[in-house]
Amino acid sequence: MKYYIIVGEASGDLHASHLMQALSDRDPDADFRFLGGDLMTGVGGTRVRHYRDMAFMGFIPVLLHLRTISKNMKMCKRDVLRWNPDALILVDYPGFNFDIAKHVHRHSDIPIYYYISPKIWAWKEHRIKNIKRDVDEMFSILPFEKDFYEKKHKYPIHYIGNPTATEVDDFRANYEETTEEFRARYGLDNRPIIALLAGSRKQEIKDNLPMMLRAAVEHSRDYQLVLAGAPGIDHKYYDKFIGDYPVRIVDNDTFALLMNSTAALVTSGTATLETALFRVPQVVCYETPLPRLLGYLRKKVIKVPYISLVNLIANEEVVPELVADTFTEENLKKNLRSILPGGESRKQMLYGYGRVADILGHNNAPDEAARIMLSLLKKEDL
């Protein structure tokens, strides 16, 4: 069968590549065409655009690239209809994908599957109307979304397990490198590691890394600071913020870094869940422009009590969240001290991580999604 897949960022590329492999395992004739990244390309098929040519974050970057965004949108709409796949699979990236879904639904009978639900439960809940109108099947990776969609909005979905949990479980089961070997591979010394996960986009790195460095450097005598380099981000960009700070960079090897870390400072996103599943105590950080305004909006407008996936899944504060007006150097230093060995929060956080893993379950998420998708396309019983 023919599958057209659209992703818009690095995490989508990772999740979609695993879904593609799962589909290929079940469907020997699987043919892929996609807007995606290097990992998807490694599985096979035809890449139409790299997600780096499409991902613009923030009001100003979007405004400056409106012509490029519009051009990519028109191209994608034409390309999907021309290729006429057996299924269109959208992966998160709602700003772009909702528009694609609307157009394809209006002009064809192509089944539209949404793999990894957009987080409309936190923001823009009105988009449920778009989903009900344009999306044939929703595949959820967060357990609490089932109540949101099915009980609140009467829209049935598939909870397939969590792909991040699957990816971390697989990595941990197959990782054979010792801590000493990991350190030797990257020229690190014998001090324990504080990992810095500053995000995958330049704007996130610019906003969060400087504060992380200021907070962590006081521990550099006893710990070594190691920054997780994001795909597509050149060291020269990091160097603008690192300066004379004693920091080493590990490129495109975040899972191995977390496997060998003692604590972490993490920009909010999927990385917070990855860090929890590797059982690394963390502080969640998210700097924003106009922090006081966002702090107000967070209390009055945003409809969820937490921003990190860890806390949302647990439905309680397992990890501290320093966001908007609470993201200060003093708060970050205080919370980092509390999660290092001997710190007051470390033991309880590790216990909370166990609860999060239990809630997520142990389904192989991409394989379960592939099974359901093929059953739907072949009109078989689920």
BALOBA-1460 file (C-alpha; in Angstrom, 3 decimals):
// residues 382
<rec num="1" residu="m" x="0.000" y="0.000" z="0.000"/>
<rec num="2" residu="k" x="0.996" y="3.636" z="-0.451"/>
<rec num="3" residu="y" x="1.479" y="5.838" z="2.627"/>
<rec num="4" residu="y" x="2.007" y="9.600" z="2.558"/>
<rec num="5" residu="i" x="3.438" y="10.883" z="5.866"/>
<rec num="6" residu="i" x="3.925" y="14.477" z="7.056"/>
<rec num="7" residu="v" x="6.098" y="15.522" z="10.005"/>
<rec num="8" residu="g" x="7.444" y="18.926" z="10.953"/>
<rec num="9" residu="e" x="10.249" y="18.425" z="13.493"/>
<rec num="10" residu="a" x="12.940" y="16.081" z="14.784"/>
<rec num="11" residu="s" x="10.740" y="14.181" z="17.246"/>
<rec num="12" residu="g" x="8.172" y="13.560" z="14.500"/>
<rec num="13" residu="d" x="10.934" y="12.239" z="12.246"/>
<rec num="14" residu="l" x="11.942" y="9.758" z="14.957"/>
<rec num="15" residu="h" x="8.412" y="8.547" z="15.698"/>
<rec num="16" residu="a" x="7.424" y="8.373" z="12.025"/>
<rec num="17" residu="s" x="10.538" y="6.372" z="11.127"/>
<rec num="18" residu="h" x="9.563" y="3.708" z="13.652"/>
<rec num="19" residu="l" x="5.987" y="3.673" z="12.381"/>
<rec num="20" residu="m" x="7.277" y="3.276" z="8.815"/>
<rec num="21" residu="q" x="9.405" y="0.317" z="9.864"/>
<rec num="22" residu="a" x="6.428" y="-1.260" z="11.643"/>
<rec num="23" residu="l" x="4.251" y="-0.780" z="8.549"/>
<rec num="24" residu="s" x="6.973" y="-2.273" z="6.348"/>
<rec num="25" residu="d" x="7.224" y="-5.307" z="8.611"/>
<rec num="26" residu="r" x="3.486" y="-5.948" z="8.230"/>
<rec num="27" residu="d" x="3.114" y="-4.773" z="4.628"/>
<rec num="28" residu="p" x="5.914" y="-5.994" z="2.302"/>
<rec num="29" residu="d" x="4.538" y="-3.753" z="-0.466"/>
<rec num="30" residu="a" x="4.629" y="-0.569" z="1.651"/>
<rec num="31" residu="d" x="5.572" y="2.465" z="-0.432"/>
<rec num="32" residu="f" x="6.305" y="5.731" z="1.386"/>
<rec num="33" residu="r" x="6.297" y="9.330" z="0.238"/>
<rec num="34" residu="f" x="6.864" y="11.939" z="2.916"/>
<rec num="35" residu="l" x="7.756" y="15.332" z="4.258"/>
<rec num="36" residu="g" x="10.217" y="14.345" z="6.942"/>
<rec num="37" residu="g" x="13.818" y="13.916" z="7.959"/>
<rec num="38" residu="d" x="16.917" y="11.777" z="7.826"/>
<rec num="39" residu="l" x="15.571" y="8.945" z="9.982"/>
<rec num="40" residu="m" x="12.543" y="8.485" z="7.749"/>
<rec num="41" residu="t" x="14.822" y="8.605" z="4.714"/>
<rec num="42" residu="g" x="16.841" y="5.784" z="6.251"/>
<rec num="43" residu="v" x="13.767" y="3.537" z="6.292"/>
<rec num="44" residu="g" x="13.064" y="4.146" z="2.605"/>
<rec num="45" residu="g" x="10.685" y="5.823" z="0.223"/>
<rec num="46" residu="t" x="10.696" y="9.260" z="-1.393"/>
<rec num="47" residu="r" x="11.338" y="12.405" z="0.641"/>
<rec num="48" residu="v" x="9.600" y="15.417" z="-0.867"/>
<rec num="49" residu="r" x="10.847" y="18.012" z="1.654"/>
<rec num="50" residu="h" x="13.066" y="17.943" z="4.720"/>
<rec num="51" residu="y" x="11.293" y="19.131" z="7.855"/>
<rec num="52" residu="r" x="14.110" y="21.653" z="8.435"/>
<rec num="53" residu="d" x="12.854" y="23.535" z="5.369"/>
<rec num="54" residu="m" x="9.393" y="23.822" z="6.929"/>
<rec num="55" residu="a" x="9.819" y="24.262" z="10.705"/>
<rec num="56" residu="f" x="9.473" y="27.879" z="11.805"/>
<rec num="57" residu="m" x="8.777" y="28.610" z="15.460"/>
<rec num="58" residu="g" x="7.463" y="31.843" z="16.948"/>
<rec num="59" residu="f" x="5.489" y="34.765" z="15.582"/>
<rec num="60" residu="i" x="8.369" y="36.673" z="13.957"/>
<rec num="61" residu="p" x="10.024" y="33.682" z="12.197"/>
<rec num="62" residu="v" x="6.628" y="32.583" z="10.874"/>
<rec num="63" residu="l" x="5.883" y="36.111" z="9.662"/>
<rec num="64" residu="l" x="9.253" y="36.369" z="7.919"/>
<rec num="65" residu="h" x="8.770" y="33.036" z="6.159"/>
<rec num="66" residu="l" x="5.117" y="33.275" z="5.194"/>
<rec num="67" residu="r" x="5.934" y="32.938" z="1.494"/>
<rec num="68" residu="t" x="7.950" y="29.749" z="2.074"/>
<rec num="69" residu="i" x="5.267" y="28.294" z="4.336"/>
<rec num="70" residu="s" x="2.549" y="29.054" z="1.782"/>
<rec num="71" residu="k" x="4.631" y="27.562" z="-1.032"/>
<rec num="72" residu="n" x="5.248" y="24.356" z="0.946"/>
<rec num="73" residu="m" x="1.565" y="24.105" z="1.830"/>
<rec num="74" residu="k" x="0.409" y="24.410" z="-1.784"/>
<rec num="75" residu="m" x="3.033" y="21.959" z="-2.963"/>
<rec num="76" residu="c" x="2.054" y="19.410" z="-0.337"/>
<rec num="77" residu="k" x="-1.672" y="19.633" z="-1.082"/>
<rec num="78" residu="r" x="-1.061" y="19.070" z="-4.780"/>
<rec num="79" residu="d" x="1.424" y="16.288" z="-4.168"/>
<rec num="80" residu="v" x="-0.823" y="14.276" z="-1.833"/>
<rec num="81" residu="l" x="-3.761" y="14.375" z="-4.248"/>
<rec num="82" residu="r" x="-1.582" y="13.621" z="-7.265"/>
<rec num="83" residu="w" x="0.072" y="10.597" z="-5.605"/>
<rec num="84" residu="n" x="-3.289" y="9.406" z="-4.221"/>
<rec num="85" residu="p" x="-2.028" y="7.252" z="-1.329"/>
<rec num="86" residu="d" x="-4.001" y="4.530" z="0.402"/>
<rec num="87" residu="a" x="-3.603" y="6.567" z="3.603"/>
<rec num="88" residu="l" x="-2.388" y="10.012" z="4.615"/>
<rec num="89" residu="i" x="-0.624" y="9.865" z="8.002"/>
<rec num="90" residu="l" x="-0.170" y="13.159" z="9.844"/>
<rec num="91" residu="v" x="2.304" y="13.314" z="12.747"/>
<rec num="92" residu="d" x="1.614" y="16.078" z="15.318"/>
<rec num="93" residu="y" x="2.630" y="19.488" z="13.715"/>
<rec num="94" residu="p" x="-0.963" y="20.833" z="13.874"/>
<rec num="95" residu="g" x="-0.547" y="24.282" z="12.299"/>
<rec num="96" residu="f" x="0.428" y="22.705" z="8.989"/>
<rec num="97" residu="n" x="-1.317" y="19.354" z="9.217"/>
<rec num="98" residu="f" x="-4.808" y="20.633" z="10.019"/>
<rec num="99" residu="d" x="-4.779" y="22.666" z="6.808"/>
<rec num="100" residu="i" x="-3.575" y="19.643" z="4.823"/>
<rec num="101" residu="a" x="-6.264" y="17.429" z="6.369"/>
<rec num="102" residu="k" x="-9.007" y="19.911" z="5.530"/>
<rec num="103" residu="h" x="-7.922" y="20.151" z="1.885"/>
<rec num="104" residu="v" x="-7.428" y="16.414" z="1.366"/>
<rec num="105" residu="h" x="-10.721" y="15.551" z="3.065"/>
<rec num="106" residu="r" x="-12.569" y="18.071" z="0.904"/>
<rec num="107" residu="h" x="-11.060" y="16.929" z="-2.393"/>
<rec num="108" residu="s" x="-10.626" y="13.168" z="-2.017"/>
<rec num="109" residu="d" x="-11.642" y="9.970" z="-0.232"/>
<rec num="110" residu="i" x="-8.126" y="9.314" z="1.056"/>
<rec num="111" residu="p" x="-8.313" y="8.034" z="4.670"/>
<rec num="112" residu="i" x="-6.644" y="10.487" z="7.040"/>
<rec num="113" residu="y" x="-4.899" y="9.063" z="10.112"/>
<rec num="114" residu="y" x="-3.433" y="11.346" z="12.791"/>
<rec num="115" residu="y" x="-0.489" y="9.665" z="14.532"/>
<rec num="116" residu="i" x="0.289" y="11.446" z="17.816"/>
<rec num="117" residu="s" x="-2.607" y="13.703" z="18.651"/>
<rec num="118" residu="p" x="-2.039" y="17.465" z="18.695"/>
<rec num="119" residu="k" x="-2.306" y="18.814" z="22.231"/>
<rec num="120" residu="i" x="-5.653" y="20.545" z="21.825"/>
<rec num="121" residu="w" x="-6.547" y="19.644" z="25.415"/>
<rec num="122" residu="a" x="-4.055" y="22.289" z="26.524"/>
<rec num="123" residu="w" x="-4.643" y="25.003" z="23.958"/>
<rec num="124" residu="k" x="-7.094" y="25.637" z="21.103"/>
<rec num="125" residu="e" x="-9.637" y="23.050" z="22.154"/>
<rec num="126" residu="h" x="-11.949" y="24.373" z="19.429"/>
<rec num="127" residu="r" x="-9.822" y="22.408" z="16.955"/>
<rec num="128" residu="i" x="-11.817" y="19.332" z="17.945"/>
<rec num="129" residu="k" x="-14.256" y="20.487" z="15.243"/>
<rec num="130" residu="n" x="-11.519" y="20.180" z="12.614"/>
<rec num="131" residu="i" x="-10.572" y="16.741" z="13.871"/>
<rec num="132" residu="k" x="-14.149" y="15.433" z="13.851"/>
<rec num="133" residu="r" x="-14.673" y="16.803" z="10.344"/>
<rec num="134" residu="d" x="-11.379" y="15.912" z="8.661"/>
<rec num="135" residu="v" x="-9.620" y="13.093" z="10.559"/>
<rec num="136" residu="d" x="-10.834" y="9.526" z="10.118"/>
<rec num="137" residu="e" x="-8.791" y="7.935" z="12.906"/>
<rec num="138" residu="m" x="-6.831" y="9.443" z="15.799"/>
<rec num="139" residu="f" x="-3.901" y="7.540" z="17.323"/>
<rec num="140" residu="s" x="-3.100" y="8.757" z="20.830"/>
<rec num="141" residu="i" x="0.128" y="8.232" z="22.761"/>
<rec num="142" residu="l" x="-1.036" y="9.749" z="26.069"/>
<rec num="143" residu="p" x="-3.415" y="7.760" z="28.280"/>
<rec num="144" residu="f" x="-5.373" y="10.756" z="29.582"/>
<rec num="145" residu="e" x="-6.316" y="11.791" z="26.034"/>
<rec num="146" residu="k" x="-8.802" y="8.934" z="25.830"/>
<rec num="147" residu="d" x="-11.102" y="10.581" z="28.392"/>
<rec num="148" residu="f" x="-10.659" y="13.982" z="26.753"/>
<rec num="149" residu="y" x="-11.697" y="12.782" z="23.299"/>
<rec num="150" residu="e" x="-14.155" y="10.031" z="24.105"/>
<rec num="151" residu="k" x="-15.901" y="11.234" z="27.260"/>
<rec num="152" residu="k" x="-15.763" y="14.977" z="26.742"/>
<rec num="153" residu="h" x="-16.081" y="15.169" z="22.949"/>
<rec num="154" residu="k" x="-17.643" y="11.812" z="21.981"/>
<rec num="155" residu="y" x="-14.885" y="11.140" z="19.433"/>
<rec num="156" residu="p" x="-13.440" y="7.605" z="19.598"/>
<rec num="157" residu="i" x="-9.667" y="7.270" z="19.389"/>
<rec num="158" residu="h" x="-6.994" y="4.563" z="19.650"/>
<rec num="159" residu="y" x="-4.572" y="4.647" z="22.602"/>
<rec num="160" residu="i" x="-1.629" y="2.675" z="21.235"/>
<rec num="161" residu="g" x="0.897" y="3.063" z="24.015"/>
<rec num="162" residu="n" x="3.668" y="5.635" z="24.014"/>
<rec num="163" residu="p" x="6.371" y="5.534" z="21.327"/>
<rec num="164" residu="t" x="8.853" y="7.328" z="23.566"/>
<rec num="165" residu="a" x="8.398" y="4.596" z="26.177"/>
<rec num="166" residu="t" x="8.888" y="1.972" z="23.453"/>
<rec num="167" residu="e" x="12.013" y="3.713" z="22.157"/>
<rec num="168" residu="v" x="13.529" y="4.080" z="25.621"/>
<rec num="169" residu="d" x="12.701" y="0.480" z="26.590"/>
<rec num="170" residu="d" x="14.318" y="-0.793" z="23.378"/>
<rec num="171" residu="f" x="17.400" y="1.364" z="23.860"/>
<rec num="172" residu="r" x="17.899" y="0.328" z="27.484"/>
<rec num="173" residu="a" x="17.445" y="-3.341" z="26.626"/>
<rec num="174" residu="n" x="20.089" y="-3.229" z="23.876"/>
<rec num="175" residu="y" x="22.590" y="-0.719" z="25.298"/>
<rec num="176" residu="e" x="25.831" y="-2.519" z="26.138"/>
<rec num="177" residu="e" x="28.271" y="0.366" z="26.631"/>
<rec num="178" residu="t" x="29.612" y="0.943" z="30.153"/>
<rec num="179" residu="t" x="29.740" y="4.427" z="31.666"/>
<rec num="180" residu="e" x="33.532" y="4.314" z="31.372"/>
<rec num="181" residu="e" x="33.288" y="3.450" z="27.680"/>
<rec num="182" residu="f" x="30.763" y="6.239" z="27.077"/>
<rec num="183" residu="r" x="33.040" y="8.776" z="28.773"/>
<rec num="184" residu="a" x="36.054" y="7.568" z="26.805"/>
<rec num="185" residu="r" x="34.127" y="7.819" z="23.521"/>
<rec num="186" residu="y" x="33.433" y="11.506" z="24.125"/>
<rec num="187" residu="g" x="36.651" y="12.425" z="25.922"/>
<rec num="188" residu="l" x="34.893" y="12.981" z="29.254"/>
<rec num="189" residu="d" x="36.492" y="12.568" z="32.675"/>
<rec num="190" residu="n" x="35.329" y="10.498" z="35.640"/>
<rec num="191" residu="r" x="33.052" y="13.063" z="37.295"/>
<rec num="192" residu="p" x="29.299" y="12.319" z="37.239"/>
<rec num="193" residu="i" x="27.336" y="14.102" z="34.511"/>
<rec num="194" residu="i" x="24.741" y="16.860" z="34.655"/>
<rec num="195" residu="a" x="23.012" y="16.761" z="31.258"/>
<rec num="196" residu="l" x="21.711" y="19.925" z="29.616"/>
<rec num="197" residu="l" x="18.843" y="19.340" z="27.160"/>
<rec num="198" residu="a" x="18.147" y="22.823" z="25.823"/>
<rec num="199" residu="g" x="15.694" y="21.955" z="23.029"/>
<rec num="200" residu="s" x="15.844" y="21.073" z="19.354"/>
<rec num="201" residu="r" x="15.124" y="24.516" z="17.873"/>
<rec num="202" residu="k" x="17.425" y="27.531" z="17.817"/>
<rec num="203" residu="q" x="14.887" y="29.750" z="19.562"/>
<rec num="204" residu="e" x="14.502" y="27.273" z="22.429"/>
<rec num="205" residu="i" x="18.273" y="26.991" z="22.791"/>
<rec num="206" residu="k" x="18.684" y="30.767" z="22.773"/>
<rec num="207" residu="d" x="15.992" y="31.181" z="25.429"/>
<rec num="208" residu="n" x="16.969" y="28.358" z="27.783"/>
<rec num="209" residu="l" x="20.650" y="27.432" z="27.510"/>
<rec num="210" residu="p" x="22.155" y="30.623" z="29.042"/>
<rec num="211" residu="m" x="20.138" y="30.225" z="32.251"/>
<rec num="212" residu="m" x="20.917" y="26.509" z="32.419"/>
<rec num="213" residu="l" x="24.622" y="27.266" z="32.207"/>
<rec num="214" residu="r" x="24.497" y="29.929" z="34.911"/>
<rec num="215" residu="a" x="22.669" y="27.571" z="37.252"/>
<rec num="216" residu="a" x="24.764" y="24.459" z="36.609"/>
<rec num="217" residu="v" x="28.242" y="25.973" z="36.577"/>
<rec num="218" residu="e" x="28.418" y="26.159" z="40.382"/>
<rec num="219" residu="h" x="28.592" y="22.353" z="40.377"/>
<rec num="220" residu="s" x="31.353" y="22.092" z="37.774"/>
<rec num="221" residu="r" x="33.987" y="21.169" z="40.357"/>
<rec num="222" residu="d" x="32.207" y="17.919" z="41.244"/>
<rec num="223" residu="y" x="30.186" y="17.321" z="38.062"/>
<rec num="224" residu="q" x="30.876" y="17.690" z="34.359"/>
<rec num="225" residu="l" x="28.321" y="19.565" z="32.275"/>
<rec num="226" residu="v" x="27.383" y="17.847" z="29.017"/>
<rec num="227" residu="l" x="25.076" y="19.429" z="26.455"/>
<rec num="228" residu="a" x="22.889" y="17.280" z="24.219"/>
<rec num="229" residu="g" x="23.504" y="18.564" z="20.701"/>
<rec num="230" residu="a" x="20.306" y="18.617" z="18.636"/>
<rec num="231" residu="p" x="20.091" y="17.371" z="15.026"/>
<rec num="232" residu="g" x="20.909" y="20.100" z="12.529"/>
<rec num="233" residu="i" x="22.308" y="22.560" z="15.091"/>
<rec num="234" residu="d" x="25.919" y="23.520" z="14.359"/>
<rec num="235" residu="h" x="28.421" y="23.821" z="17.221"/>
<rec num="236" residu="k" x="29.040" y="27.430" z="16.219"/>
<rec num="237" residu="y" x="25.490" y="28.252" z="17.307"/>
<rec num="238" residu="y" x="26.039" y="26.652" z="20.716"/>
<rec num="239" residu="d" x="29.410" y="28.362" z="21.073"/>
<rec num="240" residu="k" x="27.706" y="31.767" z="21.142"/>
<rec num="241" residu="f" x="26.152" y="30.836" z="24.494"/>
<rec num="242" residu="i" x="28.756" y="28.472" z="25.930"/>
<rec num="243" residu="g" x="31.679" y="30.900" z="25.787"/>
<rec num="244" residu="d" x="34.067" y="30.000" z="28.604"/>
<rec num="245" residu="y" x="31.685" y="27.674" z="30.441"/>
<rec num="246" residu="p" x="33.188" y="24.191" z="31.022"/>
<rec num="247" residu="v" x="30.740" y="22.305" z="28.792"/>
<rec num="248" residu="r" x="31.175" y="19.391" z="26.412"/>
<rec num="249" residu="i" x="28.731" y="18.632" z="23.584"/>
<rec num="250" residu="v" x="27.420" y="15.167" z="22.698"/>
<rec num="251" residu="d" x="25.822" y="15.271" z="19.249"/>
<rec num="252" residu="n" x="22.734" y="13.222" z="18.311"/>
<rec num="253" residu="d" x="23.242" y="10.751" z="21.161"/>
<rec num="254" residu="t" x="20.805" y="11.965" z="23.798"/>
<rec num="255" residu="f" x="19.673" y="8.510" z="24.901"/>
<rec num="256" residu="a" x="23.250" y="7.398" z="25.630"/>
<rec num="257" residu="l" x="23.864" y="10.683" z="27.446"/>
<rec num="258" residu="l" x="20.804" y="10.191" z="29.641"/>
<rec num="259" residu="m" x="21.784" y="6.569" z="30.272"/>
<rec num="260" residu="n" x="24.981" y="7.895" z="31.855"/>
<rec num="261" residu="s" x="23.751" y="11.060" z="33.609"/>
<rec num="262" residu="t" x="23.095" y="11.794" z="37.267"/>
<rec num="263" residu="a" x="20.738" y="14.755" z="36.809"/>
<rec num="264" residu="a" x="19.446" y="16.987" z="34.019"/>
<rec num="265" residu="l" x="18.087" y="20.415" z="33.171"/>
<rec num="266" residu="v" x="15.531" y="19.934" z="30.412"/>
<rec num="267" residu="t" x="13.585" y="22.254" z="28.145"/>
<rec num="268" residu="s" x="9.901" y="21.322" z="28.188"/>
<rec num="269" residu="g" x="8.858" y="18.860" z="25.484"/>
<rec num="270" residu="t" x="9.253" y="15.175" z="24.702"/>
<rec num="271" residu="a" x="12.722" y="15.295" z="26.287"/>
<rec num="272" residu="t" x="11.140" y="15.602" z="29.738"/>
<rec num="273" residu="l" x="9.441" y="12.238" z="29.281"/>
<rec num="274" residu="e" x="12.603" y="10.660" z="27.846"/>
<rec num="275" residu="t" x="14.552" y="11.883" z="30.855"/>
<rec num="276" residu="a" x="11.969" y="10.449" z="33.258"/>
<rec num="277" residu="l" x="11.945" y="7.067" z="31.526"/>
<rec num="278" residu="f" x="15.735" y="6.917" z="31.841"/>
<rec num="279" residu="r" x="15.215" y="7.607" z="35.571"/>
<rec num="280" residu="v" x="17.311" y="10.791" z="35.555"/>
<rec num="281" residu="p" x="16.072" y="13.416" z="38.053"/>
<rec num="282" residu="q" x="15.375" y="16.671" z="36.247"/>
<rec num="283" residu="v" x="14.248" y="20.264" z="36.420"/>
<rec num="284" residu="v" x="11.928" y="21.323" z="33.589"/>
<rec num="285" residu="c" x="12.719" y="24.736" z="32.127"/>
<rec num="286" residu="y" x="10.935" y="26.946" z="29.647"/>
<rec num="287" residu="e" x="11.865" y="30.570" z="29.089"/>
<rec num="288" residu="t" x="9.423" y="32.754" z="27.200"/>
<rec num="289" residu="p" x="9.157" y="36.365" z="26.071"/>
<rec num="290" residu="l" x="6.920" y="38.492" z="28.312"/>
<rec num="291" residu="p" x="7.167" y="35.996" z="31.213"/>
<rec num="292" residu="r" x="4.730" y="37.800" z="33.507"/>
<rec num="293" residu="l" x="2.085" y="37.913" z="30.797"/>
<rec num="294" residu="l" x="2.527" y="34.220" z="30.042"/>
<rec num="295" residu="g" x="2.454" y="33.453" z="33.741"/>
<rec num="296" residu="y" x="-0.941" y="35.153" z="33.908"/>
<rec num="297" residu="l" x="-2.189" y="33.366" z="30.787"/>
<rec num="298" residu="r" x="-1.008" y="30.052" z="32.159"/>
<rec num="299" residu="k" x="-3.212" y="30.545" z="35.205"/>
<rec num="300" residu="k" x="-6.219" y="31.995" z="33.390"/>
<rec num="301" residu="v" x="-6.252" y="30.617" z="29.831"/>
<rec num="302" residu="i" x="-4.233" y="27.413" z="29.454"/>
<rec num="303" residu="k" x="-6.490" y="24.535" z="30.450"/>
<rec num="304" residu="v" x="-4.041" y="22.099" z="32.032"/>
<rec num="305" residu="p" x="-2.299" y="22.368" z="35.408"/>
<rec num="306" residu="y" x="1.145" y="21.317" z="34.112"/>
<rec num="307" residu="i" x="3.285" y="21.787" z="31.003"/>
<rec num="308" residu="s" x="5.565" y="18.748" z="31.219"/>
<rec num="309" residu="l" x="4.424" y="15.381" z="29.913"/>
<rec num="310" residu="v" x="5.745" y="13.751" z="33.075"/>
<rec num="311" residu="n" x="3.388" y="15.681" z="35.346"/>
<rec num="312" residu="l" x="0.466" y="15.515" z="32.926"/>
<rec num="313" residu="i" x="0.683" y="11.733" z="32.760"/>
<rec num="314" residu="a" x="1.049" y="11.371" z="36.527"/>
<rec num="315" residu="n" x="-1.620" y="14.041" z="37.153"/>
<rec num="316" residu="e" x="0.583" y="15.438" z="39.919"/>
<rec num="317" residu="e" x="3.862" y="17.316" z="40.224"/>
<rec num="318" residu="v" x="6.586" y="14.716" z="39.869"/>
<rec num="319" residu="v" x="9.137" y="17.152" z="38.413"/>
<rec num="320" residu="p" x="9.476" y="20.885" z="39.124"/>
<rec num="321" residu="e" x="8.399" y="23.150" z="36.261"/>
<rec num="322" residu="l" x="10.097" y="26.522" z="35.957"/>
<rec num="323" residu="v" x="8.114" y="28.367" z="33.322"/>
<rec num="324" residu="a" x="7.603" y="32.016" z="32.416"/>
<rec num="325" residu="d" x="7.843" y="34.128" z="35.596"/>
<rec num="326" residu="t" x="9.112" y="31.202" z="37.740"/>
<rec num="327" residu="f" x="12.073" y="30.501" z="35.428"/>
<rec num="328" residu="t" x="14.725" y="32.428" z="37.340"/>
<rec num="329" residu="e" x="18.369" y="31.692" z="38.078"/>
<rec num="330" residu="e" x="17.687" y="31.444" z="41.803"/>
<rec num="331" residu="n" x="14.836" y="28.953" z="41.328"/>
<rec num="332" residu="l" x="16.831" y="26.870" z="38.888"/>
<rec num="333" residu="k" x="19.843" y="26.650" z="41.208"/>
<rec num="334" residu="k" x="17.655" y="25.710" z="44.175"/>
<rec num="335" residu="n" x="15.830" y="22.962" z="42.276"/>
<rec num="336" residu="l" x="19.007" y="21.566" z="40.734"/>
<rec num="337" residu="r" x="20.576" y="21.211" z="44.185"/>
<rec num="338" residu="s" x="17.507" y="19.318" z="45.379"/>
<rec num="339" residu="i" x="17.757" y="16.604" z="42.692"/>
<rec num="340" residu="l" x="21.475" y="15.862" z="42.941"/>
<rec num="341" residu="p" x="22.520" y="12.860" z="45.088"/>
<rec num="342" residu="g" x="21.602" y="13.618" z="48.684"/>
<rec num="343" residu="g" x="19.082" y="16.277" z="47.602"/>
<rec num="344" residu="e" x="15.674" y="16.364" z="49.244"/>
<rec num="345" residu="s" x="13.651" y="15.785" z="46.045"/>
<rec num="346" residu="r" x="15.661" y="13.066" z="44.332"/>
<rec num="347" residu="k" x="14.217" y="9.920" z="45.948"/>
<rec num="348" residu="q" x="10.585" y="11.002" z="45.626"/>
<rec num="349" residu="m" x="11.082" y="11.989" z="41.990"/>
<rec num="350" residu="l" x="12.501" y="8.582" z="41.125"/>
<rec num="351" residu="y" x="9.477" y="6.960" z="42.770"/>
<rec num="352" residu="g" x="7.192" y="9.181" z="40.663"/>
<rec num="353" residu="y" x="9.015" y="8.099" z="37.505"/>
<rec num="354" residu="g" x="8.055" y="4.510" z="38.238"/>
<rec num="355" residu="r" x="4.387" y="5.506" z="38.406"/>
<rec num="356" residu="v" x="4.626" y="7.314" z="35.069"/>
<rec num="357" residu="a" x="6.120" y="4.239" z="33.387"/>
<rec num="358" residu="d" x="3.339" y="2.046" z="34.809"/>
<rec num="359" residu="i" x="0.619" y="4.406" z="33.555"/>
<rec num="360" residu="l" x="2.071" y="4.453" z="30.030"/>
<rec num="361" residu="g" x="2.158" y="0.675" z="29.824"/>
<rec num="362" residu="h" x="4.420" y="-1.446" z="27.664"/>
<rec num="363" residu="n" x="2.701" y="-1.642" z="24.280"/>
<rec num="364" residu="n" x="4.975" y="-1.353" z="21.273"/>
<rec num="365" residu="a" x="3.302" y="1.857" z="20.088"/>
<rec num="366" residu="p" x="4.377" y="1.963" z="16.408"/>
<rec num="367" residu="d" x="3.646" y="-1.741" z="15.957"/>
<rec num="368" residu="e" x="0.197" y="-1.366" z="17.519"/>
<rec num="369" residu="a" x="-0.524" y="1.658" z="15.320"/>
<rec num="370" residu="a" x="0.620" y="-0.226" z="12.202"/>
<rec num="371" residu="r" x="-1.582" y="-3.202" z="13.109"/>
<rec num="372" residu="i" x="-4.663" y="-0.997" z="13.512"/>
<rec num="373" residu="m" x="-3.972" y="1.041" z="10.371"/>
<rec num="374" residu="l" x="-3.613" y="-2.033" z="8.183"/>
<rec num="375" residu="s" x="-6.712" y="-3.637" z="9.686"/>
<rec num="376" residu="l" x="-8.680" y="-0.476" z="8.925"/>
<rec num="377" residu="l" x="-7.374" y="-0.271" z="5.361"/>
<rec num="378" residu="k" x="-8.145" y="-3.942" z="4.742"/>
<rec num="379" residu="k" x="-11.517" y="-3.536" z="6.493"/>
<rec num="380" residu="e" x="-10.655" y="-6.276" z="8.982"/>
<rec num="381" residu="d" x="-11.925" y="-6.521" z="12.546"/>
<rec num="382" residu="l" x="-9.699" y="-4.816" z="15.067"/>
